[in-house]
């Protein structure tokens, strides 16, 4: 089991940028594919981005392609989400998640094993 803690959220104007971090502890980080999800009030949790165990393969939701970049540093047990050109519709709680048995570009929240507590991102118009 791995414990995940997100940080880096905040309030930013539309067009601005934020970088989220997710620090892992409890067990080896490298065997997990990692994903970022987000959830706005009253809505279902939504897939944002995924990165393979090695960090060489990434996948993004269409809504964030070209604006967000997921990366990881296995030596630091940390995954990042660089968010540029933020829009008000990006406002949500952002969650980091770990997939212990990665297979393909998994986008279903129920297929991830561990979750962080979330960090709030608010984008003003």
MDAnalysis code that builds the backbone (N, CA, C; Angstrom):
import MDAnalysis as mda
import numpy as np

u = mda.Universe.empty(375, n_residues=125, atom_resindex=np.repeat(np.arange(125), 3), trajectory=True)
u.add_TopologyAttr("name", ["N", "CA", "C"] * 125)
u.add_TopologyAttr("resid", np.arange(1, 126))
u.add_TopologyAttr("resname", ["UNK", "UNK", "UNK", "UNK", "UNK", "UNK", "UNK", "UNK", "UNK", "UNK", "UNK", "UNK", "UNK", "UNK", "UNK", "UNK", "UNK", "UNK", "UNK", "UNK", "UNK", "UNK", "UNK", "UNK", "UNK", "UNK", "UNK", "UNK", "UNK", "UNK", "UNK", "UNK", "UNK", "UNK", "UNK", "UNK", "UNK", "UNK", "UNK", "UNK", "UNK", "UNK", "UNK", "UNK", "UNK", "UNK", "UNK", "UNK", "UNK", "UNK", "UNK", "UNK", "UNK", "UNK", "UNK", "UNK", "UNK", "UNK", "UNK", "UNK", "UNK", "UNK", "UNK", "UNK", "UNK", "UNK", "UNK", "UNK", "UNK", "UNK", "UNK", "UNK", "UNK", "UNK", "UNK", "UNK", "UNK", "UNK", "UNK", "UNK", "UNK", "UNK", "UNK", "UNK", "UNK", "UNK", "UNK", "UNK", "UNK", "UNK", "UNK", "UNK", "UNK", "UNK", "UNK", "UNK", "UNK", "UNK", "UNK", "UNK", "UNK", "UNK", "UNK", "UNK", "UNK", "UNK", "UNK", "UNK", "UNK", "UNK", "UNK", "UNK", "UNK", "UNK", "UNK", "UNK", "UNK", "UNK", "UNK", "UNK", "UNK", "UNK", "UNK", "UNK", "UNK"])
u.atoms.positions = np.array([
    [0.834, -1.177, 0.000],
    [0.000, 0.000, 0.000],
    [0.883, 1.245, 0.000],
    [0.457, 2.240, -0.753],
    [1.201, 3.482, -0.844],
    [0.309, 4.632, -0.368],
    [0.914, 5.549, 0.369],
    [0.205, 6.739, 0.820],
    [0.586, 7.916, -0.073],
    [-0.401, 8.709, -0.449],
    [-0.195, 9.809, -1.379],
    [-0.676, 11.113, -0.763],
    [0.106, 12.165, -0.934],
    [-0.244, 13.484, -0.425],
    [-0.035, 14.512, -1.524],
    [-1.118, 15.186, -1.915],
    [-1.043, 16.219, -2.945],
    [-0.755, 17.576, -2.317],
    [-0.143, 18.436, -3.100],
    [0.104, 19.806, -2.680],
    [0.229, 20.680, -3.919],
    [0.204, 21.983, -3.720],
    [0.422, 22.917, -4.807],
    [-0.816, 23.592, -5.341],
    [-1.979, 23.222, -4.847],
    [-3.196, 23.858, -5.298],
    [-3.301, 25.282, -4.785],
    [-4.268, 26.003, -5.316],
    [-4.465, 27.378, -4.907],
    [-5.433, 28.090, -5.817],
    [-5.467, 29.396, -5.694],
    [-6.327, 30.245, -6.511],
    [-5.483, 30.952, -7.554],
    [-5.920, 30.896, -8.790],
    [-5.177, 31.505, -9.880],
    [-6.154, 32.104, -10.885],
    [-5.732, 33.152, -11.565],
    [-6.558, 33.761, -12.595],
    [-6.548, 32.920, -13.863],
    [-7.612, 33.030, -14.639],
    [-7.663, 32.344, -15.924],
    [-6.445, 32.716, -16.760],
    [-5.854, 31.702, -17.387],
    [-4.647, 31.905, -18.165],
    [-3.375, 31.675, -17.381],
    [-3.496, 31.544, -16.085],
    [-2.343, 31.336, -15.233],
    [-1.924, 29.885, -15.153],
    [-0.942, 29.630, -14.296],
    [-0.369, 28.295, -14.175],
    [-0.230, 27.874, -12.722],
    [-0.273, 26.572, -12.504],
    [0.001, 25.965, -11.214],
    [0.722, 24.653, -11.452],
    [1.534, 24.241, -10.490],
    [2.138, 22.927, -10.525],
    [1.743, 22.160, -9.277],
    [1.070, 21.048, -9.483],
    [0.690, 20.176, -8.392],
    [1.747, 19.106, -8.183],
    [1.936, 18.720, -6.935],
    [2.856, 17.651, -6.595],
    [2.122, 16.578, -5.812],
    [2.559, 15.353, -5.964],
    [2.009, 14.228, -5.225],
    [3.168, 13.413, -4.698],
    [3.339, 13.420, -3.395],
    [4.428, 12.696, -2.753],
    [3.931, 11.352, -2.246],
    [4.670, 10.308, -2.549],
    [4.292, 8.957, -2.168],
    [5.194, 8.427, -1.063],
    [4.610, 7.629, -0.192],
    [5.364, 6.969, 0.866],
    [4.692, 5.652, 1.212],
    [5.374, 4.823, 1.994],
    [4.788, 3.579, 2.461],
    [5.287, 2.336, 1.746],
    [5.597, 2.469, 0.486],
    [6.166, 1.379, -0.289],
    [6.797, 1.930, -1.552],
    [7.424, 1.061, -2.308],
    [8.115, 1.471, -3.517],
    [7.170, 2.169, -4.485],
    [7.590, 3.309, -4.987],
    [6.799, 4.145, -5.865],
    [6.830, 3.666, -7.308],
    [7.976, 3.206, -7.751],
    [8.186, 2.915, -9.165],
    [7.264, 1.855, -9.777],
    [6.761, 0.852, -9.033],
    [5.873, -0.139, -9.681],
    [4.506, 0.400, -10.066],
    [4.157, 1.587, -9.635],
    [2.824, 2.127, -9.880],
    [2.792, 3.042, -11.090],
    [1.826, 2.810, -11.961],
    [1.431, 3.868, -12.867],
    [0.656, 4.891, -12.037],
    [0.739, 6.148, -12.413],
    [0.124, 7.200, -11.618],
    [-0.845, 8.011, -12.454],
    [-1.901, 8.448, -11.816],
    [-2.889, 9.259, -12.497],
    [-3.280, 10.474, -11.688],
    [-3.753, 11.484, -12.392],
    [-4.382, 12.644, -11.782],
    [-5.851, 12.664, -12.178],
    [-6.690, 12.916, -11.197],
    [-8.123, 13.053, -11.404],
    [-8.577, 14.358, -10.781],
    [-9.774, 14.784, -11.122],
    [-10.333, 15.967, -10.492],
    [-11.825, 15.792, -10.288],
    [-12.351, 16.506, -9.314],
    [-13.763, 16.416, -9.003],
    [-14.289, 17.781, -8.588],
    [-15.247, 18.276, -9.343],
    [-15.923, 19.511, -9.010],
    [-17.155, 19.194, -8.172],
    [-17.647, 20.142, -7.377],
    [-18.817, 19.897, -6.546],
    [-20.009, 19.401, -7.356],
    [-20.622, 18.311, -6.899],
    [-21.787, 17.768, -7.563],
    [-21.500, 16.966, -8.811],
    [-20.235, 16.760, -9.132],
    [-19.877, 16.021, -10.330],
    [-19.079, 14.773, -9.992],
    [-19.020, 13.858, -10.948],
    [-18.242, 12.641, -10.784],
    [-16.760, 12.937, -10.906],
    [-15.963, 12.083, -10.310],
    [-14.531, 12.215, -10.436],
    [-14.120, 11.979, -11.892],
    [-13.271, 12.845, -12.410],
    [-12.935, 12.885, -13.819],
    [-11.448, 12.625, -14.035],
    [-11.136, 11.780, -14.999],
    [-9.752, 11.520, -15.363],
    [-9.115, 12.749, -15.976],
    [-7.865, 13.002, -15.608],
    [-7.123, 14.139, -16.135],
    [-5.887, 13.693, -16.906],
    [-5.033, 12.890, -16.269],
    [-3.776, 12.489, -16.894],
    [-3.246, 11.217, -16.251],
    [-2.418, 10.505, -16.994],
    [-1.815, 9.262, -16.511],
    [-0.389, 9.172, -17.011],
    [0.470, 8.565, -16.202],
    [1.855, 8.370, -16.579],
    [2.271, 6.949, -16.236],
    [3.047, 6.337, -17.121],
    [3.481, 4.965, -16.923],
    [4.499, 4.862, -15.796],
    [4.803, 3.636, -15.411],
    [5.740, 3.404, -14.315],
    [7.111, 3.999, -14.575],
    [7.548, 3.919, -15.812],
    [8.857, 4.443, -16.173],
    [8.836, 5.941, -16.435],
    [7.647, 6.482, -16.638],
    [7.524, 7.889, -16.966],
    [7.636, 8.194, -18.442],
    [7.743, 7.165, -19.265],
    [7.962, 7.374, -20.687],
    [6.680, 7.499, -21.495],
    [5.553, 7.079, -20.938],
    [4.285, 7.119, -21.654],
    [3.286, 7.931, -20.845],
    [2.665, 8.895, -21.484],
    [1.656, 9.719, -20.828],
    [0.378, 9.751, -21.643],
    [-0.718, 10.044, -20.970],
    [-2.013, 10.106, -21.622],
    [-2.848, 11.160, -20.925],
    [-3.607, 11.927, -21.701],
    [-4.362, 13.047, -21.171],
    [-5.811, 13.028, -21.625],
    [-6.662, 13.549, -20.778],
    [-8.027, 13.814, -21.198],
    [-8.015, 14.887, -22.277],
    [-8.956, 14.800, -23.204],
    [-9.010, 15.775, -24.287],
    [-9.132, 17.206, -23.763],
    [-9.790, 17.362, -22.645],
    [-10.036, 18.685, -22.100],
    [-8.775, 19.399, -21.623],
    [-7.689, 18.643, -21.402],
    [-6.473, 19.263, -20.884],
    [-5.275, 19.096, -21.808],
    [-5.433, 18.392, -22.910],
    [-4.328, 18.192, -23.843],
    [-3.768, 19.529, -24.325],
    [-2.462, 19.609, -24.317],
    [-1.798, 20.825, -24.745],
    [-1.643, 21.860, -23.655],
    [-2.317, 21.672, -22.535],
    [-2.253, 22.619, -21.429],
    [-1.603, 22.028, -20.181],
    [-1.867, 20.756, -19.916],
    [-1.345, 20.090, -18.727],
    [-0.239, 19.118, -19.110],
    [0.717, 18.942, -18.212],
    [1.789, 17.984, -18.410],
    [2.006, 17.189, -17.135],
    [1.927, 15.870, -17.239],
    [2.206, 15.004, -16.109],
    [3.642, 14.505, -16.212],
    [4.311, 14.418, -15.081],
    [5.672, 13.912, -15.047],
    [5.912, 13.234, -13.707],
    [7.016, 12.512, -13.600],
    [7.331, 11.861, -12.334],
    [8.829, 11.810, -12.122],
    [9.207, 11.755, -10.866],
    [10.588, 11.596, -10.469],
    [10.611, 10.447, -9.480],
    [10.942, 9.266, -9.963],
    [10.892, 8.084, -9.114],
    [11.913, 8.137, -7.979],
    [13.018, 8.817, -8.199],
    [14.014, 8.965, -7.147],
    [13.473, 9.769, -5.977],
    [12.536, 10.676, -6.254],
    [11.923, 11.499, -5.218],
    [10.542, 11.000, -4.807],
    [10.099, 9.905, -5.403],
    [8.776, 9.344, -5.114],
    [7.677, 10.395, -5.293],
    [7.761, 11.129, -6.373],
    [6.853, 12.245, -6.586],
    [6.360, 12.280, -8.031],
    [5.089, 12.584, -8.194],
    [4.509, 12.814, -9.505],
    [3.989, 14.247, -9.540],
    [4.057, 14.873, -10.708],
    [3.701, 16.273, -10.852],
    [2.627, 16.455, -11.914],
    [1.904, 17.543, -11.789],
    [0.984, 17.963, -12.835],
    [1.189, 19.451, -13.054],
    [1.825, 19.794, -14.162],
    [2.005, 21.182, -14.539],
    [0.777, 21.619, -15.312],
    [0.111, 22.653, -14.835],
    [-1.126, 23.121, -15.432],
    [-0.920, 24.537, -15.947],
    [-1.020, 24.702, -17.248],
    [-0.878, 26.000, -17.890],
    [-2.189, 26.401, -18.552],
    [-2.290, 27.675, -18.878],
    [-3.478, 28.202, -19.558],
    [-4.754, 27.753, -18.862],
    [-4.788, 27.919, -17.572],
    [-5.917, 27.440, -16.785],
    [-7.200, 28.179, -17.124],
    [-8.291, 27.439, -17.072],
    [-9.619, 27.949, -17.364],
    [-10.507, 27.798, -16.137],
    [-11.550, 28.606, -16.022],
    [-12.460, 28.453, -14.880],
    [-13.026, 27.042, -14.756],
    [-13.243, 26.363, -15.864],
    [-13.773, 25.010, -15.819],
    [-12.779, 23.985, -15.291],
    [-11.536, 24.390, -15.079],
    [-10.559, 23.519, -14.440],
    [-10.700, 23.511, -12.920],
    [-11.533, 24.373, -12.395],
    [-11.736, 24.454, -10.951],
    [-12.270, 23.130, -10.412],
    [-11.562, 22.560, -9.450],
    [-11.934, 21.269, -8.883],
    [-10.944, 20.910, -7.784],
    [-11.266, 19.856, -7.057],
    [-10.288, 19.228, -6.186],
    [-9.527, 18.219, -7.025],
    [-8.218, 18.308, -7.014],
    [-7.375, 17.426, -7.810],
    [-6.784, 16.334, -6.933],
    [-6.889, 15.099, -7.414],
    [-6.438, 13.933, -6.677],
    [-5.359, 13.186, -7.437],
    [-4.385, 12.723, -6.711],
    [-3.365, 11.830, -7.224],
    [-3.781, 10.398, -6.904],
    [-3.528, 9.470, -7.822],
    [-3.915, 8.085, -7.615],
    [-2.847, 7.144, -8.164],
    [-2.727, 5.975, -7.537],
    [-1.742, 4.973, -7.922],
    [-2.429, 3.713, -8.425],
    [-1.917, 3.177, -9.515],
    [-2.427, 1.944, -10.119],
    [-1.361, 0.870, -9.962],
    [-1.614, -0.104, -9.100],
    [-0.619, -1.131, -8.792],
    [-0.473, -2.171, -9.893],
    [-1.482, -2.319, -10.728],
    [-1.459, -3.319, -11.790],
    [-1.779, -2.656, -13.115],
    [-0.877, -1.814, -13.572],
    [-1.157, -1.026, -14.781],
    [-1.255, -1.878, -16.040],
    [-2.212, -1.529, -16.857],
    [-2.410, -2.178, -18.140],
    [-3.114, -1.198, -19.060],
    [-2.371, -0.592, -19.935],
    [-2.944, 0.363, -20.858],
    [-3.191, 1.717, -20.215],
    [-3.985, 2.527, -20.883],
    [-4.270, 3.889, -20.437],
    [-5.547, 3.908, -19.616],
    [-5.444, 3.417, -18.381],
    [-6.610, 3.281, -17.523],
    [-7.131, 4.634, -17.084],
    [-8.423, 4.865, -17.327],
    [-9.059, 6.120, -16.980],
    [-10.168, 5.978, -15.942],
    [-10.441, 4.757, -15.530],
    [-11.525, 4.520, -14.588],
    [-11.033, 4.678, -13.155],
    [-11.621, 5.580, -12.378],
    [-11.172, 5.780, -10.991],
    [-11.176, 4.522, -10.146],
    [-12.141, 3.625, -10.376],
    [-12.258, 2.423, -9.559],
    [-11.111, 1.450, -9.764],
    [-10.327, 1.622, -10.800],
    [-9.217, 0.728, -11.078],
    [-7.919, 1.176, -10.418],
    [-7.943, 2.278, -9.742],
    [-6.776, 2.756, -9.011],
    [-6.857, 2.326, -7.552],
    [-5.714, 2.042, -6.968],
    [-5.645, 1.393, -5.664],
    [-5.517, 2.346, -4.487],
    [-4.799, 3.433, -4.665],
    [-4.543, 4.373, -3.584],
    [-4.803, 5.790, -4.055],
    [-5.288, 6.620, -3.138],
    [-5.647, 7.999, -3.450],
    [-5.120, 8.954, -2.400],
    [-4.769, 10.137, -2.853],
    [-4.428, 11.195, -1.926],
    [-5.672, 11.882, -1.414],
    [-5.472, 12.881, -0.560],
    [-6.593, 13.585, 0.055],
    [-7.157, 14.690, -0.832],
    [-6.437, 15.057, -1.863],
    [-6.873, 16.083, -2.782],
    [-6.323, 17.451, -2.450],
    [-6.200, 18.278, -3.479],
    [-5.795, 19.661, -3.305],
    [-6.685, 20.539, -4.181],
    [-7.170, 21.639, -3.615],
    [-8.127, 22.494, -4.307],
    [-7.435, 23.398, -5.313],
    [-7.975, 23.425, -6.514],
    [-7.547, 24.355, -7.552],
    [-8.746, 25.199, -7.935],
    [-8.615, 26.502, -7.809],
    [-9.683, 27.419, -8.161],
    [-9.168, 28.417, -9.185],
    [-9.862, 28.505, -10.308],
    [-9.466, 29.394, -11.392],
    [-10.543, 30.458, -11.555],
    [-10.173, 31.698, -11.370],
    [-11.113, 32.804, -11.476],
    [-11.139, 33.351, -12.895],
    [-12.288, 33.852, -13.311],
    [-12.456, 34.383, -14.650],
    [-12.212, 35.875, -14.700],
])
